[in-house]
Amino acid sequence: MHEFERKIEVEIERNRIRINIFHGEDEQVIKLTLEEAEELAESLEKALDDYSKRKQIRID
């Protein structure tokens, strides 16, 4: 089994935010409008906050 390092780059284009996701030899490009990028940032922030809270809950 080969493990590949994942790398994420975020760049500003003229009217878009470009997200490049590299995994192994593959690359995925996502181009978002400013509004879409803001929605993604909000969703990611909420998910990270929720993850952090769930991690602190101890289940016996």
C-alpha positions as semicolon CSV with decimal commas, in nm:
position;residue;x (nm);y (nm);z (nm)
1;M;0,000;0,000;0,000
2;H;0,139;0,337;-0,103
3;E;0,075;0,643;0,106
4;F;0,067;0,977;-0,069
5;E;0,111;1,314;0,086
6;R;-0,181;1,547;0,032
7;K;-0,118;1,914;-0,032
8;I;-0,375;2,192;-0,066
9;E;-0,300;2,527;-0,228
10;V;-0,535;2,825;-0,240
11;E;-0,476;3,096;-0,500
12;I;-0,654;3,408;-0,611
13;E;-0,743;3,432;-0,977
14;R;-0,897;3,736;-1,142
15;N;-1,259;3,668;-1,034
16;R;-1,230;3,336;-0,855
17;I;-1,065;3,153;-0,571
18;R;-0,874;2,851;-0,700
19;I;-0,818;2,550;-0,477
20;N;-0,566;2,289;-0,592
21;I;-0,566;1,957;-0,410
22;F;-0,268;1,733;-0,481
23;H;-0,276;1,370;-0,371
24;G;-0,002;1,152;-0,502
25;E;0,029;1,207;-0,873
26;D;-0,330;1,326;-0,902
27;E;-0,450;1,683;-0,887
28;Q;-0,798;1,825;-0,845
29;V;-0,879;2,188;-0,917
30;I;-1,184;2,366;-0,779
31;K;-1,268;2,722;-0,882
32;L;-1,511;2,910;-0,660
33;T;-1,675;3,249;-0,679
34;L;-1,614;3,478;-0,383
35;E;-1,961;3,394;-0,248
36;E;-1,900;3,019;-0,280
37;A;-1,559;3,054;-0,112
38;E;-1,716;3,246;0,179
39;E;-1,985;2,976;0,219
40;L;-1,717;2,705;0,214
41;A;-1,512;2,893;0,477
42;E;-1,819;2,924;0,704
43;S;-1,910;2,557;0,661
44;L;-1,553;2,448;0,730
45;E;-1,533;2,667;1,040
46;K;-1,858;2,517;1,174
47;A;-1,742;2,162;1,100
48;L;-1,407;2,220;1,272
49;D;-1,579;2,371;1,576
50;D;-1,824;2,079;1,592
51;Y;-1,538;1,831;1,557
52;S;-1,347;1,999;1,838
53;K;-1,653;1,988;2,067
54;R;-1,723;1,621;1,987
55;K;-1,363;1,530;2,054
56;Q;-1,398;1,667;2,408
57;I;-1,705;1,453;2,483
58;R;-1,614;1,132;2,656
59;I;-1,833;0,835;2,575
60;D;-1,826;0,553;2,829
